[in-house]
């Protein structure tokens, strides 16, 4: 059985980005200290349910470009899956077709565009989390009223 890691979602206010979700693996922020990537907005990471595994597994952008160009400019994405009590982040890559944490379901690409937008591998190791700890942490972050109030103000939605 692979060594399991601990996920922590730290919601922080960034002067330029607003409320962001800093994803920490064993207490260390993923990729943010490399300078190329910054955390994504809490709305995008939590409000979309992006961090939760689905069947079939899907690729999810965890960070966006530090230049201000957003997720489509550069990102670090992983395939999130669940099996036998583990949630895994695998196949780390830059996925240029993304405009948020998950791809636009209405994005219709021809063959040449699909090739141009094919995820490009990143040198990031696969990670496994205990599924119960992972889900508890996602639930805890989702219960944080700061990002929910912000989203409600922006969209006029009363209940999320």
N, CA and C atoms as an extended XYZ file, in Angstrom:
480
Properties=species:S:1:pos:R:3:atomname:S:1:resname:S:1:resid:I:1 pbc="F F F"
N         0.851       -1.186        0.000 N   UNK     1
C         0.000        0.000        0.000 CA  UNK     1
C         0.895        1.247        0.000 C   UNK     1
N         0.574        2.222       -0.858 N   UNK     2
C         1.410        3.426       -0.919 CA  UNK     2
C         1.291        4.263        0.342 C   UNK     2
N         2.338        5.027        0.605 N   UNK     3
C         2.323        5.946        1.744 CA  UNK     3
C         1.242        6.994        1.518 C   UNK     3
N         0.385        7.178        2.516 N   UNK     4
C        -0.666        8.181        2.360 CA  UNK     4
C        -0.193        9.520        2.903 C   UNK     4
N        -0.672       10.547        2.250 N   UNK     5
C        -0.362       11.922        2.623 CA  UNK     5
C        -1.591       12.546        3.260 C   UNK     5
N        -1.401       13.733        3.812 N   UNK     6
C        -2.500       14.465        4.444 CA  UNK     6
C        -2.795       15.713        3.627 C   UNK     6
N        -4.069       15.915        3.292 N   UNK     7
C        -4.491       17.116        2.578 CA  UNK     7
C        -4.975       18.154        3.575 C   UNK     7
N        -4.594       19.381        3.353 N   UNK     8
C        -5.100       20.532        4.109 CA  UNK     8
C        -5.425       21.612        3.091 C   UNK     8
N        -6.581       22.257        3.251 N   UNK     9
C        -6.987       23.355        2.375 CA  UNK     9
C        -7.017       24.606        3.232 C   UNK     9
N        -6.091       25.500        2.963 N   UNK    10
C        -5.943       26.733        3.731 CA  UNK    10
C        -6.523       27.882        2.908 C   UNK    10
N        -7.616       28.472        3.383 N   UNK    11
C        -8.219       29.598        2.682 CA  UNK    11
C        -7.537       30.876        3.122 C   UNK    11
N        -6.990       31.601        2.162 N   UNK    12
C        -6.244       32.831        2.441 CA  UNK    12
C        -6.728       33.945        1.522 C   UNK    12
N        -6.615       35.162        2.019 N   UNK    13
C        -6.959       36.314        1.198 CA  UNK    13
C        -5.693       36.824        0.535 C   UNK    13
N        -5.733       36.907       -0.780 N   UNK    14
C        -4.630       37.425       -1.577 CA  UNK    14
C        -5.073       38.777       -2.131 C   UNK    14
N        -4.225       39.779       -2.010 N   UNK    15
C        -4.589       41.135       -2.421 CA  UNK    15
C        -5.034       41.183       -3.889 C   UNK    15
N        -4.370       40.425       -4.741 N   UNK    16
C        -4.694       40.451       -6.166 CA  UNK    16
C        -5.726       39.409       -6.561 C   UNK    16
N        -5.686       38.244       -5.938 N   UNK    17
C        -6.529       37.132       -6.361 CA  UNK    17
C        -7.810       36.978       -5.549 C   UNK    17
N        -7.918       37.662       -4.426 N   UNK    18
C        -9.084       37.480       -3.565 CA  UNK    18
C        -8.897       36.288       -2.649 C   UNK    18
N        -9.972       35.597       -2.321 N   UNK    19
C        -9.898       34.430       -1.438 CA  UNK    19
C        -9.461       33.217       -2.249 C   UNK    19
N        -8.330       32.646       -1.877 N   UNK    20
C        -7.769       31.516       -2.616 CA  UNK    20
C        -7.708       30.282       -1.731 C   UNK    20
N        -7.672       29.130       -2.383 N   UNK    21
C        -7.544       27.849       -1.688 CA  UNK    21
C        -6.123       27.349       -1.879 C   UNK    21
N        -5.329       27.439       -0.823 N   UNK    22
C        -3.960       26.928       -0.860 CA  UNK    22
C        -4.028       25.458       -0.484 C   UNK    22
N        -3.625       24.600       -1.406 N   UNK    23
C        -3.654       23.161       -1.172 CA  UNK    23
C        -2.312       22.727       -0.606 C   UNK    23
N        -2.355       22.101        0.577 N   UNK    24
C        -1.129       21.660        1.234 CA  UNK    24
C        -1.125       20.140        1.327 C   UNK    24
N        -0.011       19.560        0.959 N   UNK    25
C         0.198       18.118        1.098 CA  UNK    25
C         1.234       17.931        2.190 C   UNK    25
N         0.831       17.300        3.276 N   UNK    26
C         1.695       17.145        4.449 CA  UNK    26
C         2.243       18.488        4.924 C   UNK    26
N         1.406       19.518        4.850 N   UNK    27
C         1.764       20.837        5.351 CA  UNK    27
C         2.538       21.718        4.384 C   UNK    27
N         2.840       21.219        3.191 N   UNK    28
C         3.609       21.983        2.214 CA  UNK    28
C         2.710       22.384        1.050 C   UNK    28
N         2.674       23.680        0.708 N   UNK    29
C         1.868       24.104       -0.439 CA  UNK    29
C         2.357       23.442       -1.723 C   UNK    29
N         1.424       22.994       -2.548 N   UNK    30
C         1.837       22.359       -3.796 CA  UNK    30
C         2.214       23.421       -4.817 C   UNK    30
N         3.406       23.370       -5.303 N   UNK    31
C         3.919       24.143       -6.425 CA  UNK    31
C         3.983       25.646       -6.281 C   UNK    31
N         3.396       26.233       -5.272 N   UNK    32
C         3.330       27.686       -5.209 CA  UNK    32
C         4.693       28.321       -5.002 C   UNK    32
N         5.597       27.614       -4.377 N   UNK    33
C         6.896       28.202       -4.106 CA  UNK    33
C         7.821       28.169       -5.326 C   UNK    33
N         7.380       27.556       -6.424 N   UNK    34
C         8.203       27.534       -7.632 CA  UNK    34
C         8.104       28.849       -8.401 C   UNK    34
N         7.152       29.699       -8.058 N   UNK    35
C         7.023       30.995       -8.703 CA  UNK    35
C         6.190       31.000       -9.967 C   UNK    35
N         5.984       29.861      -10.593 N   UNK    36
C         5.215       29.804      -11.834 CA  UNK    36
C         3.719       29.664      -11.595 C   UNK    36
N         3.355       29.130      -10.438 N   UNK    37
C         1.955       28.823      -10.161 CA  UNK    37
C         1.492       29.512       -8.885 C   UNK    37
N         0.205       29.856       -8.855 N   UNK    38
C        -0.417       30.430       -7.662 CA  UNK    38
C        -1.697       29.655       -7.366 C   UNK    38
N        -2.194       29.753       -6.125 N   UNK    39
C        -3.433       29.046       -5.791 CA  UNK    39
C        -4.607       29.570       -6.611 C   UNK    39
N        -5.595       28.726       -6.810 N   UNK    40
C        -6.820       29.130       -7.506 CA  UNK    40
C        -7.810       29.719       -6.511 C   UNK    40
N        -8.815       30.404       -7.036 N   UNK    41
C        -9.832       30.987       -6.166 CA  UNK    41
C       -10.591       29.884       -5.437 C   UNK    41
N       -11.001       30.187       -4.224 N   UNK    42
C       -11.773       29.223       -3.433 CA  UNK    42
C       -13.072       28.883       -4.146 C   UNK    42
N       -13.675       29.874       -4.812 N   UNK    43
C       -14.917       29.623       -5.547 CA  UNK    43
C       -14.719       28.518       -6.578 C   UNK    43
N       -13.615       28.591       -7.298 N   UNK    44
C       -13.358       27.638       -8.370 CA  UNK    44
C       -13.033       26.251       -7.827 C   UNK    44
N       -12.209       26.184       -6.797 N   UNK    45
C       -11.784       24.885       -6.268 CA  UNK    45
C       -12.893       24.219       -5.457 C   UNK    45
N       -13.569       24.996       -4.607 N   UNK    46
C       -14.589       24.418       -3.742 CA  UNK    46
C       -15.980       24.461       -4.362 C   UNK    46
N       -16.318       25.570       -5.004 N   UNK    47
C       -17.662       25.746       -5.533 CA  UNK    47
C       -18.027       24.813       -6.664 C   UNK    47
N       -17.040       24.266       -7.345 N   UNK    48
C       -17.284       23.363       -8.465 CA  UNK    48
C       -17.255       21.890       -8.064 C   UNK    48
N       -16.827       21.606       -6.839 N   UNK    49
C       -16.666       20.211       -6.425 CA  UNK    49
C       -15.481       19.547       -7.102 C   UNK    49
N       -14.580       20.357       -7.642 N   UNK    50
C       -13.473       19.844       -8.443 CA  UNK    50
C       -12.580       18.858       -7.701 C   UNK    50
N       -12.397       19.041       -6.396 N   UNK    51
C       -11.468       18.182       -5.658 CA  UNK    51
C       -12.025       16.790       -5.355 C   UNK    51
N       -13.312       16.604       -5.556 N   UNK    52
C       -13.912       15.302       -5.255 CA  UNK    52
C       -13.790       14.357       -6.445 C   UNK    52
N       -13.413       13.108       -6.187 N   UNK    53
C       -13.284       12.151       -7.287 CA  UNK    53
C       -14.647       11.815       -7.884 C   UNK    53
N       -14.660       11.581       -9.191 N   UNK    54
C       -15.863       11.158       -9.901 CA  UNK    54
C       -15.513        9.926      -10.727 C   UNK    54
N       -16.529        9.254      -11.231 N   UNK    55
C       -16.324        8.072      -12.053 CA  UNK    55
C       -16.923        8.324      -13.420 C   UNK    55
N       -16.154        8.321      -14.472 N   UNK    56
C       -14.727        8.019      -14.525 CA  UNK    56
C       -13.901        9.185      -13.977 C   UNK    56
N       -12.659        8.903      -13.583 N   UNK    57
C       -11.787        9.961      -13.053 CA  UNK    57
C       -11.625       11.091      -14.062 C   UNK    57
N       -11.394       12.292      -13.549 N   UNK    58
C       -11.211       13.447      -14.434 CA  UNK    58
C        -9.961       14.228      -14.033 C   UNK    58
N        -9.469       14.996      -14.993 N   UNK    59
C        -8.337       15.884      -14.769 CA  UNK    59
C        -8.850       17.175      -14.166 C   UNK    59
N        -8.158       17.670      -13.122 N   UNK    60
C        -8.552       18.879      -12.404 CA  UNK    60
C        -7.336       19.787      -12.271 C   UNK    60
N        -7.504       21.058      -12.607 N   UNK    61
C        -6.427       22.042      -12.411 CA  UNK    61
C        -6.414       22.442      -10.938 C   UNK    61
N        -5.247       22.367      -10.309 N   UNK    62
C        -5.098       22.687       -8.891 CA  UNK    62
C        -4.506       24.073       -8.662 C   UNK    62
N        -3.793       24.605       -9.654 N   UNK    63
C        -3.156       25.917       -9.561 CA  UNK    63
C        -3.336       26.637      -10.881 C   UNK    63
N        -3.032       27.937      -10.885 N   UNK    64
C        -3.067       28.695      -12.130 CA  UNK    64
C        -1.774       29.473      -12.296 C   UNK    64
N        -1.641       30.110      -13.435 N   UNK    65
C        -0.410       30.809      -13.781 CA  UNK    65
C        -0.186       32.029      -12.887 C   UNK    65
N         1.048       32.226      -12.462 N   UNK    66
C         1.397       33.357      -11.598 CA  UNK    66
C         1.446       34.678      -12.359 C   UNK    66
N         1.448       34.632      -13.694 N   UNK    67
C         1.564       35.874      -14.478 CA  UNK    67
C         0.263       36.659      -14.513 C   UNK    67
N        -0.831       36.056      -14.053 N   UNK    68
C        -2.129       36.722      -14.114 CA  UNK    68
C        -2.938       36.299      -15.318 C   UNK    68
N        -2.377       35.421      -16.130 N   UNK    69
C        -3.070       34.941      -17.321 CA  UNK    69
C        -4.110       33.885      -17.047 C   UNK    69
N        -4.207       33.433      -15.802 N   UNK    70
C        -5.231       32.458      -15.428 CA  UNK    70
C        -4.819       31.027      -15.680 C   UNK    70
N        -5.803       30.152      -15.577 N   UNK    71
C        -5.589       28.716      -15.667 CA  UNK    71
C        -5.166       28.295      -17.067 C   UNK    71
N        -5.741       28.914      -18.110 N   UNK    72
C        -5.418       28.529      -19.476 CA  UNK    72
C        -3.998       28.865      -19.870 C   UNK    72
N        -3.412       29.884      -19.253 N   UNK    73
C        -2.022       30.267      -19.546 CA  UNK    73
C        -1.079       29.168      -19.063 C   UNK    73
N        -1.201       28.789      -17.821 N   UNK    74
C        -0.410       27.701      -17.248 CA  UNK    74
C        -1.122       27.205      -16.007 C   UNK    74
N        -1.011       25.925      -15.750 N   UNK    75
C        -1.619       25.344      -14.557 CA  UNK    75
C        -0.925       24.034      -14.237 C   UNK    75
N        -1.167       23.570      -13.045 N   UNK    76
C        -0.767       22.217      -12.671 CA  UNK    76
C        -2.067       21.464      -12.433 C   UNK    76
N        -2.244       20.400      -13.200 N   UNK    77
C        -3.462       19.612      -13.079 CA  UNK    77
C        -3.088       18.166      -12.775 C   UNK    77
N        -4.040       17.446      -12.190 N   UNK    78
C        -3.861       16.031      -11.889 CA  UNK    78
C        -5.156       15.300      -12.219 C   UNK    78
N        -5.048       13.997      -12.380 N   UNK    79
C        -6.225       13.157      -12.487 CA  UNK    79
C        -6.561       12.712      -11.064 C   UNK    79
N        -7.793       12.978      -10.634 N   UNK    80
C        -8.227       12.605       -9.286 CA  UNK    80
C        -9.097       11.362       -9.390 C   UNK    80
N        -8.704       10.329       -8.651 N   UNK    81
C        -9.453        9.068       -8.669 CA  UNK    81
C        -9.553        8.501       -7.255 C   UNK    81
N       -10.471        7.564       -7.096 N   UNK    82
C       -10.631        6.904       -5.789 CA  UNK    82
C       -10.756        5.404       -6.004 C   UNK    82
N       -10.017        4.667       -5.161 N   UNK    83
C       -10.059        3.211       -5.226 CA  UNK    83
C        -9.525        2.640       -3.923 C   UNK    83
N       -10.245        1.683       -3.385 N   UNK    84
C        -9.811        0.938       -2.192 CA  UNK    84
C        -9.427        1.849       -1.023 C   UNK    84
N       -10.258        2.833       -0.739 N   UNK    85
C       -10.027        3.694        0.413 CA  UNK    85
C        -8.966        4.765        0.230 C   UNK    85
N        -8.475        4.927       -1.007 N   UNK    86
C        -7.473        5.955       -1.290 CA  UNK    86
C        -7.976        6.898       -2.378 C   UNK    86
N        -7.686        8.162       -2.203 N   UNK    87
C        -7.904        9.141       -3.260 CA  UNK    87
C        -6.524        9.500       -3.771 C   UNK    87
N        -6.375        9.422       -5.087 N   UNK    88
C        -5.063        9.631       -5.701 CA  UNK    88
C        -5.073       10.841       -6.626 C   UNK    88
N        -3.940       11.543       -6.611 N   UNK    89
C        -3.646       12.570       -7.603 CA  UNK    89
C        -2.528       11.981       -8.451 C   UNK    89
N        -2.791       11.759       -9.744 N   UNK    90
C        -1.818       11.140      -10.634 CA  UNK    90
C        -1.716       11.939      -11.940 C   UNK    90
N        -0.730       11.579      -12.740 N   UNK    91
C        -0.555       12.118      -14.083 CA  UNK    91
C        -0.511       13.648      -14.107 C   UNK    91
N         0.318       14.236      -13.247 N   UNK    92
C         0.434       15.698      -13.200 CA  UNK    92
C         0.827       16.244      -14.570 C   UNK    92
N         0.134       17.318      -14.968 N   UNK    93
C         0.375       17.894      -16.296 CA  UNK    93
C        -0.146       19.324      -16.349 C   UNK    93
N         0.299       20.044      -17.366 N   UNK    94
C        -0.284       21.342      -17.716 CA  UNK    94
C        -1.370       21.047      -18.745 C   UNK    94
N        -2.595       21.490      -18.465 N   UNK    95
C        -3.730       21.255      -19.362 CA  UNK    95
C        -4.200       22.599      -19.914 C   UNK    95
N        -3.712       23.026      -21.084 N   UNK    96
C        -3.961       24.379      -21.576 CA  UNK    96
C        -5.402       24.698      -21.956 C   UNK    96
N        -6.261       23.698      -22.149 N   UNK    97
C        -7.628       24.004      -22.550 CA  UNK    97
C        -8.519       24.422      -21.387 C   UNK    97
N        -7.995       24.410      -20.182 N   UNK    98
C        -8.802       24.711      -19.009 CA  UNK    98
C        -8.990       26.211      -18.827 C   UNK    98
N       -10.198       26.575      -18.431 N   UNK    99
C       -10.481       27.966      -18.068 CA  UNK    99
C       -10.835       28.054      -16.588 C   UNK    99
N       -10.837       26.927      -15.911 N   UNK   100
C       -11.134       26.846      -14.486 CA  UNK   100
C       -10.582       25.544      -13.958 C   UNK   100
N       -11.064       25.117      -12.797 N   UNK   101
C       -10.554       23.888      -12.190 CA  UNK   101
C       -10.898       22.649      -13.014 C   UNK   101
N       -12.032       22.679      -13.686 N   UNK   102
C       -12.435       21.558      -14.546 CA  UNK   102
C       -12.655       22.091      -15.964 C   UNK   102
N       -12.498       21.225      -16.980 N   UNK   103
C       -12.641       21.714      -18.348 CA  UNK   103
C       -14.077       22.116      -18.658 C   UNK   103
N       -14.214       23.020      -19.609 N   UNK   104
C       -15.522       23.447      -20.068 CA  UNK   104
C       -16.175       22.279      -20.804 C   UNK   104
N       -17.335       21.791      -20.321 N   UNK   105
C       -17.962       20.632      -20.971 CA  UNK   105
C       -18.447       20.931      -22.385 C   UNK   105
N       -18.619       22.209      -22.709 N   UNK   106
C       -19.095       22.584      -24.039 CA  UNK   106
C       -17.955       22.869      -25.013 C   UNK   106
N       -16.724       22.706      -24.565 N   UNK   107
C       -15.575       22.969      -25.428 CA  UNK   107
C       -15.530       21.911      -26.525 C   UNK   107
N       -15.637       22.348      -27.762 N   UNK   108
C       -15.661       21.449      -28.910 CA  UNK   108
C       -14.407       21.685      -29.733 C   UNK   108
N       -13.455       20.765      -29.654 N   UNK   109
C       -12.171       20.913      -30.324 CA  UNK   109
C       -12.078       19.978      -31.519 C   UNK   109
N       -11.470       20.469      -32.602 N   UNK   110
C       -11.198       19.571      -33.720 CA  UNK   110
C        -9.920       18.791      -33.415 C   UNK   110
N        -9.523       17.911      -34.317 N   UNK   111
C        -8.369       17.033      -34.060 CA  UNK   111
C        -7.081       17.811      -33.834 C   UNK   111
N        -6.832       18.854      -34.628 N   UNK   112
C        -5.619       19.658      -34.462 CA  UNK   112
C        -5.623       20.387      -33.119 C   UNK   112
N        -6.773       20.924      -32.726 N   UNK   113
C        -6.877       21.619      -31.439 CA  UNK   113
C        -6.683       20.646      -30.279 C   UNK   113
N        -7.245       19.444      -30.407 N   UNK   114
C        -7.065       18.441      -29.342 CA  UNK   114
C        -5.580       18.124      -29.157 C   UNK   114
N        -4.855       18.015      -30.259 N   UNK   115
C        -3.417       17.739      -30.165 CA  UNK   115
C        -2.685       18.915      -29.524 C   UNK   115
N        -3.043       20.137      -29.912 N   UNK   116
C        -2.399       21.327      -29.351 CA  UNK   116
C        -2.707       21.476      -27.862 C   UNK   116
N        -3.891       21.060      -27.460 N   UNK   117
C        -4.319       21.206      -26.069 CA  UNK   117
C        -4.073       19.952      -25.230 C   UNK   117
N        -3.382       18.967      -25.787 N   UNK   118
C        -3.081       17.740      -25.044 CA  UNK   118
C        -2.276       18.093      -23.787 C   UNK   118
N        -2.654       17.540      -22.625 N   UNK   119
C        -1.889       17.839      -21.397 CA  UNK   119
C        -0.411       17.510      -21.567 C   UNK   119
N         0.447       18.415      -21.078 N   UNK   120
C         1.891       18.224      -21.129 CA  UNK   120
C         2.378       17.839      -19.733 C   UNK   120
N         3.050       16.700      -19.609 N   UNK   121
C         3.458       16.187      -18.296 CA  UNK   121
C         4.318       17.166      -17.500 C   UNK   121
N         4.110       17.172      -16.196 N   UNK   122
C         4.931       17.917      -15.251 CA  UNK   122
C         5.662       16.911      -14.376 C   UNK   122
N         6.832       17.282      -13.908 N   UNK   123
C         7.634       16.394      -13.076 CA  UNK   123
C         7.186       16.503      -11.614 C   UNK   123
N         6.024       15.936      -11.351 N   UNK   124
C         5.438       15.961      -10.009 CA  UNK   124
C         5.018       14.531       -9.681 C   UNK   124
N         5.418       14.048       -8.516 N   UNK   125
C         5.116       12.677       -8.125 CA  UNK   125
C         3.624       12.486       -7.849 C   UNK   125
N         3.141       11.273       -8.105 N   UNK   126
C         1.771       10.913       -7.752 CA  UNK   126
C         1.625       10.940       -6.234 C   UNK   126
N         0.410       11.219       -5.756 N   UNK   127
C         0.147       11.324       -4.323 CA  UNK   127
C        -1.094       10.512       -3.993 C   UNK   127
N        -1.081        9.845       -2.847 N   UNK   128
C        -2.246        9.098       -2.364 CA  UNK   128
C        -2.653        9.633       -0.994 C   UNK   128
N        -3.961        9.782       -0.805 N   UNK   129
C        -4.517       10.264        0.454 CA  UNK   129
C        -5.483        9.228        1.005 C   UNK   129
N        -5.574        9.131        2.327 N   UNK   130
C        -6.629        8.349        2.939 CA  UNK   130
C        -7.952        9.011        2.559 C   UNK   130
N        -8.875        8.248        1.978 N   UNK   131
C       -10.114        8.832        1.453 CA  UNK   131
C       -10.937        9.530        2.531 C   UNK   131
N       -11.008        8.965        3.717 N   UNK   132
C       -11.809        9.578        4.789 CA  UNK   132
C       -11.217       10.924        5.205 C   UNK   132
N        -9.889       10.983        5.406 N   UNK   133
C        -9.252       12.249        5.792 CA  UNK   133
C        -9.431       13.289        4.689 C   UNK   133
N        -9.260       12.886        3.447 N   UNK   134
C        -9.377       13.785        2.303 CA  UNK   134
C       -10.789       14.381        2.234 C   UNK   134
N       -11.797       13.518        2.293 N   UNK   135
C       -13.191       13.997        2.214 CA  UNK   135
C       -13.537       14.890        3.406 C   UNK   135
N       -13.058       14.524        4.595 N   UNK   136
C       -13.293       15.369        5.775 CA  UNK   136
C       -12.706       16.763        5.570 C   UNK   136
N       -11.511       16.838        4.989 N   UNK   137
C       -10.866       18.132        4.771 CA  UNK   137
C       -11.605       18.946        3.710 C   UNK   137
N       -12.046       18.315        2.649 N   UNK   138
C       -12.819       19.029        1.630 CA  UNK   138
C       -14.134       19.528        2.246 C   UNK   138
N       -14.786       18.697        3.050 N   UNK   139
C       -16.018       19.116        3.742 CA  UNK   139
C       -15.752       20.291        4.675 C   UNK   139
N       -14.653       20.223        5.431 N   UNK   140
C       -14.322       21.310        6.363 CA  UNK   140
C       -14.129       22.626        5.609 C   UNK   140
N       -13.389       22.583        4.511 N   UNK   141
C       -13.168       23.787        3.723 CA  UNK   141
C       -14.471       24.285        3.096 C   UNK   141
N       -15.308       23.366        2.648 N   UNK   142
C       -16.595       23.749        2.061 CA  UNK   142
C       -17.498       24.425        3.078 C   UNK   142
N       -17.350       24.071        4.335 N   UNK   143
C       -18.183       24.665        5.388 CA  UNK   143
C       -17.714       26.063        5.794 C   UNK   143
N       -16.565       26.491        5.296 N   UNK   144
C       -16.047       27.819        5.629 CA  UNK   144
C       -16.932       28.876        4.961 C   UNK   144
N       -17.525       29.714        5.759 N   UNK   145
C       -18.487       30.697        5.259 CA  UNK   145
C       -17.858       31.823        4.443 C   UNK   145
N       -16.554       32.049        4.575 N   UNK   146
C       -15.934       33.160        3.848 CA  UNK   146
C       -16.111       33.026        2.336 C   UNK   146
N       -15.795       31.880        1.785 N   UNK   147
C       -15.901       31.737        0.340 CA  UNK   147
C       -17.353       31.630       -0.082 C   UNK   147
N       -18.205       31.041        0.743 N   UNK   148
C       -19.624       30.910        0.398 CA  UNK   148
C       -20.307       32.273        0.348 C   UNK   148
N       -19.999       33.146        1.320 N   UNK   149
C       -20.582       34.496        1.307 CA  UNK   149
C       -20.101       35.276        0.090 C   UNK   149
N       -18.831       35.138       -0.231 N   UNK   150
C       -18.271       35.840       -1.389 CA  UNK   150
C       -18.965       35.401       -2.673 C   UNK   150
N       -19.158       34.098       -2.829 N   UNK   151
C       -19.829       33.581       -4.010 CA  UNK   151
C       -21.285       34.040       -4.056 C   UNK   151
N       -21.937       34.052       -2.919 N   UNK   152
C       -23.332       34.512       -2.873 CA  UNK   152
C       -23.441       35.973       -3.293 C   UNK   152
N       -22.500       36.814       -2.845 N   UNK   153
C       -22.517       38.233       -3.237 CA  UNK   153
C       -22.325       38.386       -4.741 C   UNK   153
N       -21.418       37.582       -5.307 N   UNK   154
C       -21.125       37.685       -6.732 CA  UNK   154
C       -22.250       37.175       -7.607 C   UNK   154
N       -22.905       36.095       -7.194 N   UNK   155
C       -23.886       35.449       -8.058 CA  UNK   155
C       -25.329       35.717       -7.653 C   UNK   155
N       -25.533       36.234       -6.441 N   UNK   156
C       -26.892       36.438       -5.953 CA  UNK   156
C       -27.536       35.151       -5.480 C   UNK   156
N       -26.766       34.082       -5.377 N   UNK   157
C       -27.276       32.781       -4.938 CA  UNK   157
C       -27.400       32.789       -3.414 C   UNK   157
N       -28.516       32.317       -2.941 N   UNK   158
C       -28.737       32.286       -1.489 CA  UNK   158
C       -28.191       31.012       -0.864 C   UNK   158
N       -28.362       29.886       -1.522 N   UNK   159
C       -27.922       28.622       -0.926 CA  UNK   159
C       -27.017       27.894       -1.892 C   UNK   159
N       -25.912       27.408       -1.369 N   UNK   160
C       -24.968       26.669       -2.201 CA  UNK   160
C       -24.962       25.234       -1.754 C   UNK   160
